[in-house]
């Protein structure tokens, strides 16, 4: 099952997780949305997801700048760990888990 994170989509493969381009212009429809429960309104969830995308975009671009000579890491707590190598390649793993 894939997870859409705005401009990217996380897709499981035989070799692990892969990050693919998804939406060129990010909007609320570019996300996999969890069920809305309690007092959380749908539009508030959309704002949170858009903010997540903006922060992830900033973190990944900053990590690409600082990934030399050693890899840089960006973690979405209890979800994903992005490891960015010096050549710009991004490897994904579930957060807190190492193969």
C-alpha positions as CSV (number, residue, x, y, z in Angstrom):
1,X,0.0,0.0,0.0
2,X,1.4,3.4,-1.0
3,X,1.3,6.5,1.1
4,X,1.0,9.9,-0.6
5,X,2.9,12.7,1.1
6,X,2.2,15.7,-1.2
7,X,5.0,15.9,-3.9
8,X,6.1,12.3,-3.1
9,X,4.6,8.9,-2.9
10,X,6.2,6.2,-0.7
11,X,5.8,2.8,-2.5
12,X,6.7,-0.6,-1.1
13,X,8.9,-2.8,-3.4
14,X,10.6,-6.1,-3.1
15,X,13.8,-4.3,-2.0
16,X,12.1,-2.0,0.5
17,X,10.5,1.4,0.3
18,X,10.9,3.8,-2.6
19,X,10.2,7.5,-2.8
20,X,8.6,8.5,-6.1
21,X,7.5,11.9,-7.4
22,X,3.8,12.3,-7.1
23,X,2.2,15.9,-7.3
24,X,3.9,18.7,-9.1
25,X,1.6,21.3,-7.6
26,X,0.8,20.2,-4.1
27,X,-2.9,20.5,-2.9
28,X,-5.0,18.6,-0.3
29,X,-5.8,15.8,-2.8
30,X,-2.1,14.8,-3.0
31,X,-2.2,13.1,0.4
32,X,-3.2,9.8,1.9
33,X,-5.6,11.0,4.6
34,X,-6.3,9.1,7.8
35,X,-9.9,8.9,8.9
36,X,-11.0,12.1,10.7
37,X,-12.2,11.4,14.2
38,X,-13.2,13.4,17.2
39,X,-13.1,17.2,17.0
40,X,-10.6,17.3,14.1
41,X,-12.3,18.9,11.1
42,X,-11.3,17.9,7.6
43,X,-10.0,21.3,6.6
44,X,-7.7,21.4,9.7
45,X,-6.3,18.0,8.7
46,X,-5.6,19.4,5.2
47,X,-3.7,22.3,6.7
48,X,-1.6,19.9,8.9
49,X,-0.8,17.8,5.8
50,X,0.2,20.8,3.7
51,X,2.4,22.0,6.6
52,X,3.9,18.5,6.8
53,X,4.8,18.7,3.1
54,X,6.4,22.1,3.4
55,X,8.5,21.0,6.4
56,X,9.5,17.7,4.7
57,X,10.4,19.6,1.5
58,X,12.6,22.0,3.5
59,X,14.2,19.2,5.5
60,X,15.0,17.1,2.4
61,X,16.5,20.0,0.5
62,X,18.6,21.0,3.5
63,X,19.7,17.4,4.0
64,X,20.8,17.2,0.3
65,X,23.1,20.3,0.9
66,X,24.7,18.7,4.0
67,X,25.0,15.1,2.8
68,X,28.7,15.5,1.9
69,X,30.8,13.5,2.6
70,X,28.5,11.5,5.0
71,X,24.8,10.7,4.5
72,X,22.2,13.0,6.1
73,X,19.1,11.7,7.8
74,X,15.6,13.1,8.1
75,X,13.1,11.3,10.3
76,X,9.3,11.5,10.5
77,X,8.9,10.3,14.0
78,X,7.6,6.7,14.3
79,X,6.9,6.7,10.5
80,X,9.8,7.0,8.1
81,X,13.6,7.6,8.0
82,X,15.0,9.2,4.9
83,X,18.7,8.7,4.4
84,X,20.2,11.1,1.8
85,X,23.6,10.1,0.3
86,X,26.1,12.6,-1.1
87,X,25.0,11.8,-4.7
88,X,21.4,12.8,-3.8
89,X,20.0,9.3,-3.6
90,X,17.2,8.9,-1.0
91,X,16.8,5.6,0.8
92,X,13.7,5.0,3.0
93,X,13.1,2.7,6.0
94,X,10.5,2.6,8.6
95,X,11.5,4.9,11.5
96,X,13.4,3.1,14.2
97,X,14.0,0.0,12.1
98,X,17.2,-1.0,10.3
99,X,17.5,-3.9,7.8
